[in-house]
Amino acid sequence: MMLKWFEQLKRLSLRERVMVIAGGLFLVTVLIYITAVEPMLDRMQRLDRLIAGKLNLNDLAALTDREASDSLKLQDHIRRFEQLFELLFLDITLLDAILDWLDPDNRQRAHGAEAPYYGALDRPYDIKNGPFDSLSELRLVKGMTEQAFERLSPFVTVYPRAPKGITPVNINTANPIVLQALGDQGNISEAIAGDIL
């Protein structure tokens, strides 16, 4: 069958051969796009929508790295995480260790940890003092047990890294627990959060 195709291709002029080959390449490109690229883009868009329904830990990193003028934004974000931790029955003092992991300074918070703590471990490692690269990096933070990580991870993300430290939460894809954490001073009940969805 291929031989017949090549014989027919030989009979065509150079211009016609180029058009046939270009058309074939175009067809192959379209098929690749339809079968591989388009589904991948669709998966990425769905993933973006899911991630956008979570609280972003790296917002805390961007806000701790700023001037004191943003301290109200930082406190607002910390309050959201405190509410999330309360809703998940996690120890709120763990937030101090997370903030110390993220912030660029060496001042240890009341329940946090800085370089001396991580350097004195049986298997020492450096503190990040910057944003998380992946959510699994959260396991390295002082006090983060596997149980706490498993409970927290469905509700937080580290993507995208918003340079201004404010990643909007998509309430259309957010879990009711995330919606409750967004409420000022816990004023979004479980029932109201469920009704929003």
Secondary structure, 3 states (H helix, E strand, C coil): CHHHHHHHHHHCCHHHHHHHHHHHHHHHHHHHHHHHHHHHHHHHHHHHHHHCCCEEHHHHHHHHCCCHHHHHHHHHHHHHHHHHHHHCCCCCCHHHHHHHHHCCCCCCCCCCCCHHHHHCCCCCCCCCCCCCCCHHHHHHCCCCCHHHHHHHHHHEECCCCCCCCCCCCCCCCCCHHHHHHHCHHHCCCHHHHHHHC
